[in-house]
Amino acid sequence: MLLAHPVVLWGLVREYEALKVLHGEDGSAQARQRMDDLAYSLCLSTGTQDIDAALIAARYQLPGARPQDDSVLAD
């Protein structure tokens, strides 16, 4: 599996989370499409199949992730 460069991965995570906060479920069709595109890119970059797993995996791949981090277990 190819891994995304940390800067690219961090950018995808930040943009996805910003769109989620700003537009959520009531955003425009364009915002929803961009979120879908970002989710797809994150899943592809992390080798996962859903956005929640992709976000967790991305955080573990980013510099500074701690091996003892238990965020996978958090709701």
PQR file of N, CA, C, O and H, with PARSE charges and radii, in Angstrom:
ATOM      1  N   MET A   1       0.839  -1.170   0.000 -0.4000 1.5000
ATOM      2  CA  MET A   1       0.000   0.000   0.000 -0.0000 2.0000
ATOM      3  C   MET A   1       0.889   1.240   0.000  0.5500 1.7000
ATOM      4  O   MET A   1       1.856   1.323   0.758 -0.5500 1.4000
ATOM      5  N   LEU A   2       0.561   2.175  -0.834 -0.4000 1.5000
ATOM      6  CA  LEU A   2       1.253   3.448  -0.858 -0.0000 2.0000
ATOM      7  C   LEU A   2       0.703   4.335   0.250  0.5500 1.7000
ATOM      8  O   LEU A   2      -0.500   4.354   0.508 -0.5500 1.4000
ATOM      9  H   LEU A   2      -0.224   2.107  -1.450  0.4000 1.0000
ATOM     10  N   LEU A   3       1.584   5.054   0.887 -0.4000 1.5000
ATOM     11  CA  LEU A   3       1.163   5.972   1.934 -0.0000 2.0000
ATOM     12  C   LEU A   3       1.290   7.401   1.431  0.5500 1.7000
ATOM     13  O   LEU A   3       2.261   7.749   0.760 -0.5500 1.4000
ATOM     14  H   LEU A   3       2.561   5.038   0.677  0.4000 1.0000
ATOM     15  N   ALA A   4       0.316   8.214   1.756 -0.4000 1.5000
ATOM     16  CA  ALA A   4       0.354   9.618   1.385 -0.0000 2.0000
ATOM     17  C   ALA A   4       1.416  10.339   2.202  0.5500 1.7000
ATOM     18  O   ALA A   4       1.690   9.969   3.344 -0.5500 1.4000
ATOM     19  H   ALA A   4      -0.473   7.930   2.302  0.4000 1.0000
ATOM     20  N   HIS A   5       2.007  11.363   1.617 -0.4000 1.5000
ATOM     21  CA  HIS A   5       2.951  12.195   2.345 -0.0000 2.0000
ATOM     22  C   HIS A   5       2.204  12.812   3.531  0.5500 1.7000
ATOM     23  O   HIS A   5       1.046  13.202   3.389 -0.5500 1.4000
ATOM     24  H   HIS A   5       1.784  11.663   0.689  0.4000 1.0000
ATOM     25  N   PRO A   6       2.846  12.905   4.692 -0.5600 1.5000
ATOM     26  CA  PRO A   6       2.162  13.438   5.871  0.2800 2.0000
ATOM     27  C   PRO A   6       1.531  14.814   5.667  0.5500 1.7000
ATOM     28  O   PRO A   6       0.467  15.088   6.221 -0.5500 1.4000
ATOM     29  N   VAL A   7       2.163  15.673   4.888 -0.4000 1.5000
ATOM     30  CA  VAL A   7       1.594  17.006   4.653 -0.0000 2.0000
ATOM     31  C   VAL A   7       0.289  16.893   3.864  0.5500 1.7000
ATOM     32  O   VAL A   7      -0.680  17.595   4.156 -0.5500 1.4000
ATOM     33  H   VAL A   7       3.028  15.451   4.438  0.4000 1.0000
ATOM     34  N   VAL A   8       0.266  16.015   2.873 -0.4000 1.5000
ATOM     35  CA  VAL A   8      -0.939  15.804   2.073 -0.0000 2.0000
ATOM     36  C   VAL A   8      -2.030  15.188   2.945  0.5500 1.7000
ATOM     37  O   VAL A   8      -3.181  15.624   2.914 -0.5500 1.4000
ATOM     38  H   VAL A   8       1.053  15.445   2.636  0.4000 1.0000
ATOM     39  N   LEU A   9      -1.665  14.187   3.710 -0.4000 1.5000
ATOM     40  CA  LEU A   9      -2.626  13.512   4.577 -0.0000 2.0000
ATOM     41  C   LEU A   9      -3.216  14.487   5.595  0.5500 1.7000
ATOM     42  O   LEU A   9      -4.425  14.489   5.823 -0.5500 1.4000
ATOM     43  H   LEU A   9      -0.731  13.833   3.735  0.4000 1.0000
ATOM     44  N   TRP A  10      -2.378  15.305   6.199 -0.4000 1.5000
ATOM     45  CA  TRP A  10      -2.844  16.275   7.179 -0.0000 2.0000
ATOM     46  C   TRP A  10      -3.794  17.269   6.517  0.5500 1.7000
ATOM     47  O   TRP A  10      -4.802  17.653   7.110 -0.5500 1.4000
ATOM     48  H   TRP A  10      -1.395  15.303   6.013  0.4000 1.0000
ATOM     49  N   GLY A  11      -3.481  17.682   5.306 -0.4000 1.5000
ATOM     50  CA  GLY A  11      -4.354  18.604   4.586 -0.0000 2.0000
ATOM     51  C   GLY A  11      -5.726  18.009   4.311  0.5500 1.7000
ATOM     52  O   GLY A  11      -6.742  18.692   4.443 -0.5500 1.4000
ATOM     53  H   GLY A  11      -2.662  17.370   4.824  0.4000 1.0000
ATOM     54  N   LEU A  12      -5.757  16.742   3.931 -0.4000 1.5000
ATOM     55  CA  LEU A  12      -7.033  16.059   3.688 -0.0000 2.0000
ATOM     56  C   LEU A  12      -7.864  15.983   4.957  0.5500 1.7000
ATOM     57  O   LEU A  12      -9.065  16.251   4.938 -0.5500 1.4000
ATOM     58  H   LEU A  12      -4.932  16.187   3.824  0.4000 1.0000
ATOM     59  N   VAL A  13      -7.224  15.620   6.054 -0.4000 1.5000
ATOM     60  CA  VAL A  13      -7.931  15.513   7.342 -0.0000 2.0000
ATOM     61  C   VAL A  13      -8.474  16.873   7.758  0.5500 1.7000
ATOM     62  O   VAL A  13      -9.636  16.985   8.147 -0.5500 1.4000
ATOM     63  H   VAL A  13      -6.248  15.402   6.069  0.4000 1.0000
ATOM     64  N   ARG A  14      -7.649  17.897   7.681 -0.4000 1.5000
ATOM     65  CA  ARG A  14      -8.087  19.240   8.097 -0.0000 2.0000
ATOM     66  C   ARG A  14      -9.246  19.738   7.247  0.5500 1.7000
ATOM     67  O   ARG A  14     -10.216  20.285   7.772 -0.5500 1.4000
ATOM     68  H   ARG A  14      -6.704  17.806   7.365  0.4000 1.0000
ATOM     69  N   GLU A  15      -9.146  19.551   5.931 -0.4000 1.5000
ATOM     70  CA  GLU A  15     -10.223  20.031   5.063 -0.0000 2.0000
ATOM     71  C   GLU A  15     -11.518  19.263   5.308  0.5500 1.7000
ATOM     72  O   GLU A  15     -12.595  19.856   5.359 -0.5500 1.4000
ATOM     73  H   GLU A  15      -8.358  19.107   5.504  0.4000 1.0000
ATOM     74  N   TYR A  16     -11.411  17.940   5.460 -0.4000 1.5000
ATOM     75  CA  TYR A  16     -12.613  17.144   5.730 -0.0000 2.0000
ATOM     76  C   TYR A  16     -13.283  17.590   7.021  0.5500 1.7000
ATOM     77  O   TYR A  16     -14.495  17.798   7.059 -0.5500 1.4000
ATOM     78  H   TYR A  16     -10.535  17.459   5.419  0.4000 1.0000
ATOM     79  N   GLU A  17     -12.494  17.736   8.070 -0.4000 1.5000
ATOM     80  CA  GLU A  17     -13.064  18.116   9.365 -0.0000 2.0000
ATOM     81  C   GLU A  17     -13.637  19.529   9.335  0.5500 1.7000
ATOM     82  O   GLU A  17     -14.662  19.787   9.966 -0.5500 1.4000
ATOM     83  H   GLU A  17     -11.509  17.567   8.039  0.4000 1.0000
ATOM     84  N   ALA A  18     -13.001  20.442   8.621 -0.4000 1.5000
ATOM     85  CA  ALA A  18     -13.525  21.809   8.505 -0.0000 2.0000
ATOM     86  C   ALA A  18     -14.862  21.815   7.772  0.5500 1.7000
ATOM     87  O   ALA A  18     -15.804  22.481   8.200 -0.5500 1.4000
ATOM     88  H   ALA A  18     -12.168  20.232   8.108  0.4000 1.0000
ATOM     89  N   LEU A  19     -14.946  21.079   6.676 -0.4000 1.5000
ATOM     90  CA  LEU A  19     -16.207  21.002   5.938 -0.0000 2.0000
ATOM     91  C   LEU A  19     -17.301  20.370   6.779  0.5500 1.7000
ATOM     92  O   LEU A  19     -18.456  20.792   6.729 -0.5500 1.4000
ATOM     93  H   LEU A  19     -14.181  20.537   6.328  0.4000 1.0000
ATOM     94  N   LYS A  20     -16.938  19.363   7.549 -0.4000 1.5000
ATOM     95  CA  LYS A  20     -17.915  18.683   8.395 -0.0000 2.0000
ATOM     96  C   LYS A  20     -18.485  19.646   9.435  0.5500 1.7000
ATOM     97  O   LYS A  20     -19.689  19.646   9.694 -0.5500 1.4000
ATOM     98  H   LYS A  20     -15.999  19.020   7.590  0.4000 1.0000
ATOM     99  N   VAL A  21     -17.631  20.454  10.021 -0.4000 1.5000
ATOM    100  CA  VAL A  21     -18.077  21.409  11.031 -0.0000 2.0000
ATOM    101  C   VAL A  21     -18.892  22.525  10.388  0.5500 1.7000
ATOM    102  O   VAL A  21     -19.945  22.903  10.901 -0.5500 1.4000
ATOM    103  H   VAL A  21     -16.653  20.454   9.811  0.4000 1.0000
ATOM    104  N   LEU A  22     -18.413  23.046   9.276 -0.4000 1.5000
ATOM    105  CA  LEU A  22     -19.066  24.204   8.657 -0.0000 2.0000
ATOM    106  C   LEU A  22     -20.357  23.862   7.923  0.5500 1.7000
ATOM    107  O   LEU A  22     -21.313  24.638   7.933 -0.5500 1.4000
ATOM    108  H   LEU A  22     -17.558  22.739   8.859  0.4000 1.0000
ATOM    109  N   HIS A  23     -20.375  22.699   7.290 -0.4000 1.5000
ATOM    110  CA  HIS A  23     -21.520  22.381   6.438 -0.0000 2.0000
ATOM    111  C   HIS A  23     -22.352  21.204   6.927  0.5500 1.7000
ATOM    112  O   HIS A  23     -23.548  21.129   6.645 -0.5500 1.4000
ATOM    113  H   HIS A  23     -19.599  22.069   7.282  0.4000 1.0000
ATOM    114  N   GLY A  24     -21.735  20.295   7.651 -0.4000 1.5000
ATOM    115  CA  GLY A  24     -22.463  19.145   8.177 -0.0000 2.0000
ATOM    116  C   GLY A  24     -23.373  18.504   7.150  0.5500 1.7000
ATOM    117  O   GLY A  24     -22.994  18.335   5.992 -0.5500 1.4000
ATOM    118  H   GLY A  24     -20.763  20.356   7.880  0.4000 1.0000
ATOM    119  N   GLU A  25     -24.540  18.158   7.565 -0.4000 1.5000
ATOM    120  CA  GLU A  25     -25.487  17.482   6.683 -0.0000 2.0000
ATOM    121  C   GLU A  25     -26.338  18.454   5.872  0.5500 1.7000
ATOM    122  O   GLU A  25     -26.968  18.052   4.894 -0.5500 1.4000
ATOM    123  H   GLU A  25     -24.848  18.296   8.506  0.4000 1.0000
ATOM    124  N   ASP A  26     -26.363  19.718   6.262 -0.4000 1.5000
ATOM    125  CA  ASP A  26     -27.222  20.663   5.559 -0.0000 2.0000
ATOM    126  C   ASP A  26     -26.450  21.559   4.587  0.5500 1.7000
ATOM    127  O   ASP A  26     -26.929  22.630   4.215 -0.5500 1.4000
ATOM    128  H   ASP A  26     -25.851  20.044   7.056  0.4000 1.0000
ATOM    129  N   GLY A  27     -25.277  21.129   4.183 -0.4000 1.5000
ATOM    130  CA  GLY A  27     -24.474  21.892   3.249 -0.0000 2.0000
ATOM    131  C   GLY A  27     -24.979  21.781   1.825  0.5500 1.7000
ATOM    132  O   GLY A  27     -25.886  21.007   1.519 -0.5500 1.4000
ATOM    133  H   GLY A  27     -24.888  20.259   4.485  0.4000 1.0000
ATOM    134  N   SER A  28     -24.372  22.566   0.974 -0.4000 1.5000
ATOM    135  CA  SER A  28     -24.750  22.555  -0.436 -0.0000 2.0000
ATOM    136  C   SER A  28     -24.324  21.243  -1.080  0.5500 1.7000
ATOM    137  O   SER A  28     -23.549  20.471  -0.515 -0.5500 1.4000
ATOM    138  H   SER A  28     -23.635  23.195   1.223  0.4000 1.0000
ATOM    139  N   ALA A  29     -24.845  21.015  -2.260 -0.4000 1.5000
ATOM    140  CA  ALA A  29     -24.468  19.810  -3.006 -0.0000 2.0000
ATOM    141  C   ALA A  29     -22.967  19.820  -3.293  0.5500 1.7000
ATOM    142  O   ALA A  29     -22.317  18.775  -3.280 -0.5500 1.4000
ATOM    143  H   ALA A  29     -25.474  21.642  -2.719  0.4000 1.0000
ATOM    144  N   GLN A  30     -22.433  20.998  -3.548 -0.4000 1.5000
ATOM    145  CA  GLN A  30     -20.997  21.117  -3.815 -0.0000 2.0000
ATOM    146  C   GLN A  30     -20.173  20.750  -2.580  0.5500 1.7000
ATOM    147  O   GLN A  30     -19.156  20.067  -2.694 -0.5500 1.4000
ATOM    148  H   GLN A  30     -22.962  21.847  -3.559  0.4000 1.0000
ATOM    149  N   ALA A  31     -20.605  21.200  -1.407 -0.4000 1.5000
ATOM    150  CA  ALA A  31     -19.896  20.877  -0.167 -0.0000 2.0000
ATOM    151  C   ALA A  31     -19.975  19.384   0.126  0.5500 1.7000
ATOM    152  O   ALA A  31     -18.980  18.776   0.523 -0.5500 1.4000
ATOM    153  H   ALA A  31     -21.432  21.756  -1.315  0.4000 1.0000
ATOM    154  N   ARG A  32     -21.147  18.790  -0.067 -0.4000 1.5000
ATOM    155  CA  ARG A  32     -21.291  17.341   0.153 -0.0000 2.0000
ATOM    156  C   ARG A  32     -20.422  16.554  -0.823  0.5500 1.7000
ATOM    157  O   ARG A  32     -19.819  15.549  -0.446 -0.5500 1.4000
ATOM    158  H   ARG A  32     -21.954  19.283  -0.390  0.4000 1.0000
ATOM    159  N   GLN A  33     -20.355  17.005  -2.073 -0.4000 1.5000
ATOM    160  CA  GLN A  33     -19.526  16.315  -3.059 -0.0000 2.0000
ATOM    161  C   GLN A  33     -18.050  16.407  -2.678  0.5500 1.7000
ATOM    162  O   GLN A  33     -17.309  15.435  -2.820 -0.5500 1.4000
ATOM    163  H   GLN A  33     -20.845  17.821  -2.379  0.4000 1.0000
ATOM    164  N   ARG A  34     -17.625  17.565  -2.198 -0.4000 1.5000
ATOM    165  CA  ARG A  34     -16.232  17.729  -1.780 -0.0000 2.0000
ATOM    166  C   ARG A  34     -15.931  16.838  -0.581  0.5500 1.7000
ATOM    167  O   ARG A  34     -14.855  16.243  -0.510 -0.5500 1.4000
ATOM    168  H   ARG A  34     -18.227  18.355  -2.083  0.4000 1.0000
ATOM    169  N   MET A  35     -16.866  16.739   0.361 -0.4000 1.5000
ATOM    170  CA  MET A  35     -16.670  15.846   1.504 -0.0000 2.0000
ATOM    171  C   MET A  35     -16.574  14.398   1.044  0.5500 1.7000
ATOM    172  O   MET A  35     -15.743  13.644   1.551 -0.5500 1.4000
ATOM    173  H   MET A  35     -17.739  17.223   0.303  0.4000 1.0000
ATOM    174  N   ASP A  36     -17.412  13.999   0.091 -0.4000 1.5000
ATOM    175  CA  ASP A  36     -17.339  12.639  -0.457 -0.0000 2.0000
ATOM    176  C   ASP A  36     -15.992  12.396  -1.124  0.5500 1.7000
ATOM    177  O   ASP A  36     -15.396  11.331  -0.965 -0.5500 1.4000
ATOM    178  H   ASP A  36     -18.087  14.612  -0.321  0.4000 1.0000
ATOM    179  N   ASP A  37     -15.515  13.389  -1.869 -0.4000 1.5000
ATOM    180  CA  ASP A  37     -14.209  13.265  -2.539 -0.0000 2.0000
ATOM    181  C   ASP A  37     -13.081  13.146  -1.520  0.5500 1.7000
ATOM    182  O   ASP A  37     -12.170  12.335  -1.683 -0.5500 1.4000
ATOM    183  H   ASP A  37     -15.999  14.255  -1.998  0.4000 1.0000
ATOM    184  N   LEU A  38     -13.149  13.956  -0.475 -0.4000 1.5000
ATOM    185  CA  LEU A  38     -12.125  13.896   0.568 -0.0000 2.0000
ATOM    186  C   LEU A  38     -12.173  12.559   1.308  0.5500 1.7000
ATOM    187  O   LEU A  38     -11.132  11.976   1.612 -0.5500 1.4000
ATOM    188  H   LEU A  38     -13.889  14.615  -0.343  0.4000 1.0000
ATOM    189  N   ALA A  39     -13.380  12.077   1.596 -0.4000 1.5000
ATOM    190  CA  ALA A  39     -13.524  10.787   2.269 -0.0000 2.0000
ATOM    191  C   ALA A  39     -12.922   9.674   1.414  0.5500 1.7000
ATOM    192  O   ALA A  39     -12.217   8.802   1.923 -0.5500 1.4000
ATOM    193  H   ALA A  39     -14.225  12.550   1.350  0.4000 1.0000
ATOM    194  N   TYR A  40     -13.204   9.711   0.117 -0.4000 1.5000
ATOM    195  CA  TYR A  40     -12.639   8.710  -0.792 -0.0000 2.0000
ATOM    196  C   TYR A  40     -11.108   8.776  -0.780  0.5500 1.7000
ATOM    197  O   TYR A  40     -10.436   7.749  -0.694 -0.5500 1.4000
ATOM    198  H   TYR A  40     -13.776  10.419  -0.296  0.4000 1.0000
ATOM    199  N   SER A  41     -10.570   9.989  -0.867 -0.4000 1.5000
ATOM    200  CA  SER A  41      -9.110  10.155  -0.872 -0.0000 2.0000
ATOM    201  C   SER A  41      -8.491   9.681   0.433  0.5500 1.7000
ATOM    202  O   SER A  41      -7.432   9.055   0.423 -0.5500 1.4000
ATOM    203  H   SER A  41     -11.117  10.823  -0.937  0.4000 1.0000
ATOM    204  N   LEU A  42      -9.134   9.970   1.546 -0.4000 1.5000
ATOM    205  CA  LEU A  42      -8.620   9.529   2.838 -0.0000 2.0000
ATOM    206  C   LEU A  42      -8.662   8.008   2.957  0.5500 1.7000
ATOM    207  O   LEU A  42      -7.716   7.394   3.450 -0.5500 1.4000
ATOM    208  H   LEU A  42      -9.995  10.479   1.554  0.4000 1.0000
ATOM    209  N   CYS A  43      -9.751   7.405   2.509 -0.4000 1.5000
ATOM    210  CA  CYS A  43      -9.855   5.940   2.555 -0.0000 2.0000
ATOM    211  C   CYS A  43      -8.784   5.305   1.672  0.5500 1.7000
ATOM    212  O   CYS A  43      -8.142   4.333   2.070 -0.5500 1.4000
ATOM    213  H   CYS A  43     -10.520   7.903   2.108  0.4000 1.0000
ATOM    214  N   LEU A  44      -8.598   5.843   0.501 -0.4000 1.5000
ATOM    215  CA  LEU A  44      -7.593   5.326  -0.423 -0.0000 2.0000
ATOM    216  C   LEU A  44      -6.188   5.484   0.159  0.5500 1.7000
ATOM    217  O   LEU A  44      -5.360   4.580   0.050 -0.5500 1.4000
ATOM    218  H   LEU A  44      -9.120   6.633   0.177  0.4000 1.0000
ATOM    219  N   SER A  45      -5.931   6.622   0.768 -0.4000 1.5000
ATOM    220  CA  SER A  45      -4.605   6.919   1.314 -0.0000 2.0000
ATOM    221  C   SER A  45      -4.270   6.094   2.541  0.5500 1.7000
ATOM    222  O   SER A  45      -3.095   5.879   2.840 -0.5500 1.4000
ATOM    223  H   SER A  45      -6.604   7.356   0.856  0.4000 1.0000
ATOM    224  N   THR A  46      -5.283   5.630   3.254 -0.4000 1.5000
ATOM    225  CA  THR A  46      -5.041   4.893   4.494 -0.0000 2.0000
ATOM    226  C   THR A  46      -5.360   3.403   4.388  0.5500 1.7000
ATOM    227  O   THR A  46      -5.111   2.646   5.325 -0.5500 1.4000
ATOM    228  H   THR A  46      -6.237   5.805   3.011  0.4000 1.0000
ATOM    229  N   GLY A  47      -5.909   2.984   3.248 -0.4000 1.5000
ATOM    230  CA  GLY A  47      -6.235   1.572   3.076 -0.0000 2.0000
ATOM    231  C   GLY A  47      -7.437   1.135   3.889  0.5500 1.7000
ATOM    232  O   GLY A  47      -7.532  -0.025   4.290 -0.5500 1.4000
ATOM    233  H   GLY A  47      -6.111   3.599   2.487  0.4000 1.0000
ATOM    234  N   THR A  48      -8.354   2.057   4.133 -0.4000 1.5000
ATOM    235  CA  THR A  48      -9.550   1.746   4.907 -0.0000 2.0000
ATOM    236  C   THR A  48     -10.782   1.834   4.016  0.5500 1.7000
ATOM    237  O   THR A  48     -10.691   2.224   2.851 -0.5500 1.4000
ATOM    238  H   THR A  48      -8.277   2.999   3.807  0.4000 1.0000
ATOM    239  N   GLN A  49     -11.946   1.466   4.578 -0.4000 1.5000
ATOM    240  CA  GLN A  49     -13.162   1.446   3.769 -0.0000 2.0000
ATOM    241  C   GLN A  49     -14.245   2.393   4.255  0.5500 1.7000
ATOM    242  O   GLN A  49     -15.295   2.498   3.621 -0.5500 1.4000
ATOM    243  H   GLN A  49     -12.019   1.150   5.524  0.4000 1.0000
ATOM    244  N   ASP A  50     -14.015   3.087   5.367 -0.4000 1.5000
ATOM    245  CA  ASP A  50     -14.994   4.087   5.792 -0.0000 2.0000
ATOM    246  C   ASP A  50     -14.257   5.275   6.390  0.5500 1.7000
ATOM    247  O   ASP A  50     -13.116   5.155   6.835 -0.5500 1.4000
ATOM    248  H   ASP A  50     -13.162   3.002   5.882  0.4000 1.0000
ATOM    249  N   ILE A  51     -14.920   6.414   6.395 -0.4000 1.5000
ATOM    250  CA  ILE A  51     -14.263   7.659   6.776 -0.0000 2.0000
ATOM    251  C   ILE A  51     -13.825   7.671   8.230  0.5500 1.7000
ATOM    252  O   ILE A  51     -12.776   8.236   8.538 -0.5500 1.4000
ATOM    253  H   ILE A  51     -15.847   6.512   6.034  0.4000 1.0000
ATOM    254  N   ASP A  52     -14.581   7.073   9.127 -0.4000 1.5000
ATOM    255  CA  ASP A  52     -14.178   7.058  10.538 -0.0000 2.0000
ATOM    256  C   ASP A  52     -12.861   6.311  10.717  0.5500 1.7000
ATOM    257  O   ASP A  52     -11.961   6.787  11.410 -0.5500 1.4000
ATOM    258  H   ASP A  52     -15.433   6.614   8.876  0.4000 1.0000
ATOM    259  N   ALA A  53     -12.751   5.149  10.097 -0.4000 1.5000
ATOM    260  CA  ALA A  53     -11.502   4.384  10.165 -0.0000 2.0000
ATOM    261  C   ALA A  53     -10.368   5.127   9.469  0.5500 1.7000
ATOM    262  O   ALA A  53      -9.224   5.078   9.920 -0.5500 1.4000
ATOM    263  H   ALA A  53     -13.482   4.762   9.534  0.4000 1.0000
ATOM    264  N   ALA A  54     -10.678   5.811   8.375 -0.4000 1.5000
ATOM    265  CA  ALA A  54      -9.656   6.561   7.640 -0.0000 2.0000
ATOM    266  C   ALA A  54      -9.098   7.700   8.486  0.5500 1.7000
ATOM    267  O   ALA A  54      -7.890   7.938   8.488 -0.5500 1.4000
ATOM    268  H   ALA A  54     -11.607   5.851   8.008  0.4000 1.0000
ATOM    269  N   LEU A  55      -9.965   8.402   9.200 -0.4000 1.5000
ATOM    270  CA  LEU A  55      -9.498   9.497  10.047 -0.0000 2.0000
ATOM    271  C   LEU A  55      -8.609   8.980  11.178  0.5500 1.7000
ATOM    272  O   LEU A  55      -7.589   9.591  11.497 -0.5500 1.4000
ATOM    273  H   LEU A  55     -10.947   8.208   9.199  0.4000 1.0000
ATOM    274  N   ILE A  56      -8.987   7.879  11.769 -0.4000 1.5000
ATOM    275  CA  ILE A  56      -8.169   7.289  12.838 -0.0000 2.0000
ATOM    276  C   ILE A  56      -6.824   6.840  12.279  0.5500 1.7000
ATOM    277  O   ILE A  56      -5.778   7.134  12.857 -0.5500 1.4000
ATOM    278  H   ILE A  56      -9.815   7.383  11.510  0.4000 1.0000
ATOM    279  N   ALA A  57      -6.852   6.128  11.156 -0.4000 1.5000
ATOM    280  CA  ALA A  57      -5.614   5.649  10.542 -0.0000 2.0000
ATOM    281  C   ALA A  57      -4.722   6.819  10.140  0.5500 1.7000
ATOM    282  O   ALA A  57      -3.505   6.765  10.323 -0.5500 1.4000
ATOM    283  H   ALA A  57      -7.702   5.889  10.686  0.4000 1.0000
ATOM    284  N   ALA A  58      -5.316   7.867   9.598 -0.4000 1.5000
ATOM    285  CA  ALA A  58      -4.533   9.035   9.186 -0.0000 2.0000
ATOM    286  C   ALA A  58      -3.815   9.649  10.374  0.5500 1.7000
ATOM    287  O   ALA A  58      -2.646  10.022  10.276 -0.5500 1.4000
ATOM    288  H   ALA A  58      -6.304   7.911   9.449  0.4000 1.0000
ATOM    289  N   ARG A  59      -4.509   9.753  11.484 -0.4000 1.5000
ATOM    290  CA  ARG A  59      -3.881  10.340  12.678 -0.0000 2.0000
ATOM    291  C   ARG A  59      -2.713   9.491  13.160  0.5500 1.7000
ATOM    292  O   ARG A  59      -1.716  10.027  13.644 -0.5500 1.4000
ATOM    293  H   ARG A  59      -5.458   9.450  11.563  0.4000 1.0000
ATOM    294  N   TYR A  60      -2.824   8.192  13.035 -0.4000 1.5000
ATOM    295  CA  TYR A  60      -1.721   7.311  13.436 -0.0000 2.0000
ATOM    296  C   TYR A  60      -0.538   7.421  12.488  0.5500 1.7000
ATOM    297  O   TYR A  60       0.602   7.205  12.900 -0.5500 1.4000
ATOM    298  H   TYR A  60      -3.634   7.756  12.642  0.4000 1.0000
ATOM    299  N   GLN A  61      -0.783   7.752  11.234 -0.4000 1.5000
ATOM    300  CA  GLN A  61       0.299   7.864  10.258 -0.0000 2.0000
ATOM    301  C   GLN A  61       1.006   9.209  10.324  0.5500 1.7000
ATOM    302  O   GLN A  61       2.115   9.356   9.809 -0.5500 1.4000
ATOM    303  H   GLN A  61      -1.709   7.928  10.899  0.4000 1.0000
ATOM    304  N   LEU A  62       0.376  10.183  10.950 -0.4000 1.5000
ATOM    305  CA  LEU A  62       0.962  11.517  11.008 -0.0000 2.0000
ATOM    306  C   LEU A  62       2.062  11.571  12.054  0.5500 1.7000
ATOM    307  O   LEU A  62       1.997  10.888  13.076 -0.5500 1.4000
ATOM    308  H   LEU A  62      -0.525  10.064  11.368  0.4000 1.0000
ATOM    309  N   PRO A  63       3.074  12.390  11.790 -0.5600 1.5000
ATOM    310  CA  PRO A  63       4.155  12.534  12.778  0.2800 2.0000
ATOM    311  C   PRO A  63       3.589  12.972  14.119  0.5500 1.7000
ATOM    312  O   PRO A  63       2.685  13.803  14.188 -0.5500 1.4000
ATOM    313  N   GLY A  64       4.132  12.403  15.169 -0.4000 1.5000
ATOM    314  CA  GLY A  64       3.681  12.747  16.508 -0.0000 2.0000
ATOM    315  C   GLY A  64       2.656  11.789  17.073  0.5500 1.7000
ATOM    316  O   GLY A  64       2.290  11.894  18.244 -0.5500 1.4000
ATOM    317  H   GLY A  64       4.868  11.728  15.113  0.4000 1.0000
ATOM    318  N   ALA A  65       2.179  10.841  16.249 -0.4000 1.5000
ATOM    319  CA  ALA A  65       1.229   9.854  16.774 -0.0000 2.0000
ATOM    320  C   ALA A  65       1.949   9.004  17.802  0.5500 1.7000
ATOM    321  O   ALA A  65       3.086   8.577  17.597 -0.5500 1.4000
ATOM    322  H   ALA A  65       2.475  10.755  15.298  0.4000 1.0000
ATOM    323  N   ARG A  66       1.277   8.770  18.894 -0.4000 1.5000
ATOM    324  CA  ARG A  66       1.889   7.998  19.970 -0.0000 2.0000
ATOM    325  C   ARG A  66       1.439   6.548  19.907  0.5500 1.7000
ATOM    326  O   ARG A  66       0.250   6.287  19.721 -0.5500 1.4000
ATOM    327  H   ARG A  66       0.354   9.117  19.060  0.4000 1.0000
ATOM    328  N   PRO A  67       2.358   5.593  20.058 -0.5600 1.5000
ATOM    329  CA  PRO A  67       1.974   4.176  20.020  0.2800 2.0000
ATOM    330  C   PRO A  67       0.967   3.809  21.111  0.5500 1.7000
ATOM    331  O   PRO A  67       0.168   2.892  20.923 -0.5500 1.4000
ATOM    332  N   GLN A  68       0.993   4.499  22.233 -0.4000 1.5000
ATOM    333  CA  GLN A  68       0.083   4.172  23.329 -0.0000 2.0000
ATOM    334  C   GLN A  68      -1.240   4.910  23.208  0.5500 1.7000
ATOM    335  O   GLN A  68      -2.090   4.783  24.090 -0.5500 1.4000
ATOM    336  H   GLN A  68       1.643   5.243  22.387  0.4000 1.0000
ATOM    337  N   ASP A  69      -1.437   5.666  22.159 -0.4000 1.5000
ATOM    338  CA  ASP A  69      -2.688   6.402  21.950 -0.0000 2.0000
ATOM    339  C   ASP A  69      -3.835   5.420  21.823  0.5500 1.7000
ATOM    340  O   ASP A  69      -3.758   4.471  21.043 -0.5500 1.4000
ATOM    341  H   ASP A  69      -0.747   5.769  21.443  0.4000 1.0000
ATOM    342  N   ASP A  70      -4.905   5.639  22.589 -0.4000 1.5000
ATOM    343  CA  ASP A  70      -6.038   4.719  22.566 -0.0000 2.0000
ATOM    344  C   ASP A  70      -7.250   5.315  21.851  0.5500 1.7000
ATOM    345  O   ASP A  70      -8.381   4.920  22.132 -0.5500 1.4000
ATOM    346  H   ASP A  70      -4.968   6.410  23.222  0.4000 1.0000
ATOM    347  N   SER A  71      -7.033   6.262  20.926 -0.4000 1.5000
ATOM    348  CA  SER A  71      -8.151   6.917  20.267 -0.0000 2.0000
ATOM    349  C   SER A  71      -8.954   5.951  19.408  0.5500 1.7000
ATOM    350  O   SER A  71     -10.100   6.249  19.072 -0.5500 1.4000
ATOM    351  H   SER A  71      -6.114   6.582  20.697  0.4000 1.0000
ATOM    352  N   VAL A  72      -8.395   4.812  19.043 -0.4000 1.5000
ATOM    353  CA  VAL A  72      -9.142   3.814  18.273 -0.0000 2.0000
ATOM    354  C   VAL A  72     -10.294   3.280  19.113  0.5500 1.7000
ATOM    355  O   VAL A  72     -11.323   2.872  18.573 -0.5500 1.4000
ATOM    356  H   VAL A  72      -7.464   4.570  19.315  0.4000 1.0000
ATOM    357  N   LEU A  73     -10.127   3.280  20.413 -0.4000 1.5000
ATOM    358  CA  LEU A  73     -11.133   2.733  21.304 -0.0000 2.0000
ATOM    359  C   LEU A  73     -12.193   3.761  21.677  0.5500 1.7000
ATOM    360  O   LEU A  73     -13.231   3.399  22.231 -0.5500 1.4000
ATOM    361  H   LEU A  73      -9.292   3.611  20.852  0.4000 1.0000
ATOM    362  N   ALA A  74     -11.951   5.029  21.385 -0.4000 1.5000
ATOM    363  CA  ALA A  74     -12.899   6.079  21.762 -0.0000 2.0000
ATOM    364  C   ALA A  74     -14.093   6.085  20.820  0.5500 1.7000
ATOM    365  O   ALA A  74     -13.989   5.684  19.661 -0.5500 1.4000
ATOM    366  H   ALA A  74     -11.107   5.322  20.936  0.4000 1.0000
ATOM    367  N   ASP A  75     -15.226   6.543  21.332 -0.4000 1.5000
ATOM    368  CA  ASP A  75     -16.432   6.658  20.505 -0.0000 2.0000
ATOM    369  C   ASP A  75     -16.376   7.887  19.657  0.5500 1.7000
ATOM    370  O   ASP A  75     -17.304   8.153  18.893 -0.5500 1.4000
ATOM    371  H   ASP A  75     -15.310   6.868  22.274  0.4000 1.0000
TER
END
